[in-house]
Structures are given as structure tokens and as C-alpha cells.
């Protein structure tokens, strides 16, 4: 009996810690309100990022479905979804993609991190933002069916790519928002829960429509490949990652995967 009680207490404590981490991940990665009375545990929130991405995609899918019921034209719907996408995240990842573009535009590798840390957006950062928003809007516009599932997949794979970059590559700063993520990653096994969730989305696609198996396979293989290769490319250019490049991995994976899905 005592052993059962101990296991029950440990299970309750484990679930409580997971709930605190999930609440902290929502507070960190989104602008969704979190009750002030909730206890937040920010260590380990990176492991929750793919689940947060799927949640964001689900909310965007609900918005898209609601606008469709109002007979709103698909282009207008797509623009509103992309704008809401930015609002839900507070532009967190888009800001990182813009800073990364400004940094990579500097010929001197020694100055790139300094330029990325500058809060002033340069021409290359603005161009990167425009390119990302156009790619997302056009890609979403050209998707005919299961838009809600595509939104969940691209937002999830984007954040899984961030998780790969955190686990795989060195962090180039001693401080910053990304430092807490790097410090809390202890094993490549931290990648598995998010991967299972994302592969489950492809399985769901097949269950909903077996004729769409190519889309499901492309979603899984393409999402994983784009997520991994995007992080590897930034690492090659900078010799590691920062919080800005984590955001850039999310944004470029989302945009490129949406474009891939339109082709499938």
C-alpha cells in the first residue's frame, strides 16, 4: 500500500511539473493569456515547442474554418490567418528571422552577432519579413483542402526544427532568451515526443483521406528535412545558433513547408 501511495504521489508531482512547463511554454511562445495564479516552470519549455506549434496551428485552422463559413474569399482568409499567426506569437520568431537576415548580410563574420543584437531593423531584415509573409500567404492561398491540418503541421515542424538546432549546435551567446533553452536540453531523446506528434499528423491525413497519402508522406519527410537542413544552414553560416536564428528556423521552415505542400 505504501508503495502504491508513493507512486501515486510521484505521478501527481510529475503531471504537475509538466503542467507548469506547458503553461510556461504558452506564456513564452505565444501572446495567449495565462492566469497569474498559475505556477510557471521555464526550464525545459523548448521540449514543449512542437506541441505549442500544433496548438497555434489548430487555433489558426479554427479561424480559417470560421471565416470560410462566412463565405470570405480565400485570399482574404489567408491574409487574415497569416496576420493572426504573427499576433499569436507576438512576432517572436519573425523578429528573429529579420535580425538573422541583417546579420548574415554583413560580409565580416566577426560582426554578424553584433549586428543581429542591434534592435534597429535593416533593409535585409525588412526584405526577409516581406518574403516570409508573401510565401506563407501564397502557400496558404493555394492549399485546397485540409488547410487546418497543414497549419498544424507547418507550425509544429517549424518548432521541431528549432528543437533540433538547440540540441545539435552550440549556442553562441552567454546570455539571451535562447540560453535557457540550450541549458535545459539534456538528450537527443528530447526530440522524440514532438516527432511522434508530428508523424501522428501525417497518419491522421491518411486516415481522413487515403488518396492524400502523398501529401501525408511529403508532410512528414519534407517537414523533417526542411527543419533539419534550415538549422544546419544557419549553423554553417554562423558557426552556431542564437535566439534569433532559432526564430529564423521556425519561420523559414513554416514558409518553405507550406510551399512544398502546395506542390503535393
C-alpha positions, 0 to 999 in steps of 0.5 A: 500500500505504501508503495502504491501511495508513493507512486501515486504521489510521484505521478501527481508531482510529475503531471504537475511539473509538466503542467507548469512547463506547458503553461510556461511554454504558452506564456513564452511562445505565444501572446495567449493569456495565462492566469497569474495564479498559475505556477510557471516552470521555464526550464525545459519549455523548448521540449514543449515547442512542437506541441505549442506549434500544433496548438497555434496551428489548430487555433489558426485552422479554427479561424480559417474554418470560421471565416470560410463559413462566412463565405470570405474569399480565400485570399482574404482568409489567408491574409487574415490567418497569416496576420493572426499567426504573427499576433499569436506569437507576438512576432517572436520568431519573425523578429528573429528571422529579420535580425538573422537576415541583417546579420548574415548580410554583413560580409565580416563574420566577426560582426554578424552577432553584433549586428543581429543584437542591434534592435534597429531593423535593416533593409535585409531584415525588412526584405526577409519579413516581406518574403516570409509573409508573401510565401506563407500567404501564397502557400496558404492561398493555394492549399485546397483542402485540409488547410487546418491540418497543414497549419498544424503541421507547418507550425509544429515542424517549424518548432521541431526544427528549432528543437533540433538546432538547440540540441545539435549546435552550440549556442553562441551567446552567454546570455539571451532568451535562447540560453535557457533553452540550450541549458535545459536540453539534456538528450537527443531523446528530447526530440522524440515526443514532438516527432511522434506528434508530428508523424501522428499528423501525417497518419491522421491525413491518411486516415481522413483521406487515403488518396492524400497519402502523398501529401501525408508522406511529403508532410512528414519527410519534407517537414523533417528535412526542411527543419533539419537542413534550415538549422544546419544552414544557419549553423554553417553560416554562423558557426552556431545558433542564437535566439534569433536564428532559432526564430529564423528556423521556425519561420523559414521552415513554416514558409518553405513547408507550406510551399512544398505542400502546395506542390503535393 
